[in-house]
């Protein structure tokens, strides 16, 4: 499955992508921002992939101008929870602070709240000392609701109401900047690894 919007392409992760992801995920500047900080071996990466390669977890490689720059995900989107847990990391440092992470997040949020209407809220878990990530999520309208028992992690929530209040202005700005490719586009074939809403959309 491939998604396109705002000049950015998102490829759903395949087994052939695992070594690239493993390389970047093991870099200290990425690993140190994660809850799981251990070094990831090839076998661990494959186990992870087989666990998440289903209709409830969506991991995409972010590609811009032919360059793979990061990963974004919406995971554990079981229909009975109506919660979509999101995450993003950009490994190409030249893209830090640019519009690309914003575009990627807006595309994922539009999929959840508008295109497939698969969630009532988006959830993000961020390290308390990761000020850039916290500020980024707060900018999008997320609200800090929970702090872990050890005080190291914050859980932030973005409700549909807050999405409509805070993200609309960013979506409008992105649409003006990319008026020729502002529409959310998805390509692929229906299969059992995708939710019914996505399969129906592709038909």
N, C-alpha and C positions, 0 to 999 in steps of 0.2 A: 504494500500500500504506500502511496506517495501523496503528500499534501503540498499544495503550493499557494502562497499568498505573500503580497508585499515584496516580491522579488526574492523570496527565500523558499527553498525546497526542503521538505522533511521526508526522509526515507525511513520507513519502519525498520527497526533493527532485524537483521537476518544473521544466521550463524556465521556467514562469511565476514561479518563486521566485528566479531568478538575480539579478535586480537588488537584491532585498532582501538576499540573501546577500553580494553584491558590496559593497554599501554598508557593511555591518558588518565584513566581512573587511578592508576598506581602512582602518578606523579604527585609529589608531596604537596604542591600548591592546590591540587584538587583533593587528594586524600584527607588532608588536614581539616577540610571543611565538612567532612562527612561523619555521620554517626558511626559507621563501620570503617575503621581506620587500618585494618590489617592489610598486608600485601595480598593481592588477589592472584592466585595461580591459574593456569589454563583450565584445570579441571574444575576449580571453583567458578570460573566464568561460565563454563558450559552448564554446570548445575544451575546457576542463576538463570541462564537463558531458557532452559527447559522448564523452569518454574514460572517464568513470566510470559512465555510465549503462548498466550491464550487470549480469550475474548474479553478479559477484564483488565489487562495491562497493555499500555501502549507506550513504547519507547521509540523515539525518532532521532536519527542523526540530522543535525542542522547543517544545511549546505547553503553557502552564499557565494555567488560568482564562481562556481565550480570548486570551491574549497570547503572541506568538512571542518566545521569550527566548534561543534559542541553537541550536546545531547539534551533533549527535553522529554519529559514523560508525564503521563497521566496514568496512575496505577490503582489497582484494587478497586476498580469501578464497578463493583457488584451492584446490580439494580436495586437490591433491597436496602442499601445504605444511602443512596442518593448523594454520596460524598465522592468527590474526585480529588485524589491526593496528587499534587503536582510537584515537579522538581525540574531544575535546569542547571547545567554547568557548561561553561564556555571554556574550552581549553586553549583556544587561540587568543593570546593576551591582547593582540592588536584590536580585538573585537570588544574588549571590556570597555564599558562606558559608552558604547555606540547604540544605535537604534535597533540593532539586530536582536539582542536579548528581549527587548520590549516587543518587537514584532512577533517573535516566537511565542512569548507568553500570551499576547493578545490572540494569536491564532488558536492556541490551545484552549483558551478561555471561551472564545467564540464557539469552538466545537462543543464544549461542555454545556454552555448556557443557551446557545442559539441554534446551531446546526442540528445537533442530535438530541438536545435537551435531556442529557443523561445525568445531570446532577443538579442539586439545589444549592450546593456550596462547594467551593474549592478549598483544599487544606494544604498548607505548606509547613514543613518542620525546618527550622533554621537555627544555627548555632547563635547563642546570645552574643558572642564576641565577633560575629560576622556582620559588622555594621553595614557594609555595602549591600549584602543580601537582605537584611532587615529593612533598610531604607527603600530598596527596590520594591519589595512586597508591599510595604506601607504606601508607597506612591501609587500602586495599582488598586489600593483600597482594602487590602487585607487588614484585619484587626488581630492584635495579639490577645489570645484567650487563655492560654495555658502555658505554664512553665514546668519543665521536668523537675522531679524531686531533687536532682543534683544541681539544679539551677543553671544547667549548661545549654538547654534547648528550649526554644519557644515554638509553640504551635499557633499558627495564624490561620484565620478563616476569612474567606471572601464569599459573602452571601450573594444571591442573585440581585438583591436590592442594591448592595454596595457595588456590584459589578456594573449595574446600569448607571449608578451615580458617578463612579470614578473612571471607568474604562471607556465610556462613550467618547470622551474628548480625545483620548489617545487613538481610538479607532477612527474617528473623524479625521484627525491629523494624518494618520498613516494612509488613509484612503485618498487624501488630497495629494500626498507625496507620491503615491503609487496608483494613480487613477486608472492606469491601463491594466494593472493586475491586483486590484484591491479585493476582488471576489475570492472567497474561500473555495478552493478546488481540490477535489480528491479523486485519485485514480487507482484502479485496482480491480480485482475480481472477488466476488463473494466467496467466503470460505469459513470454515468452522472456527478459525482463530480470531474472528471478528464478531462484534456484537450485532444483534439482529438489526438495530437501527442503521448501522454502517452498511450492512449487506443490502438492505432495502434501498438505501441512498445510492449505492453503486449500481443497482439494477435500473 
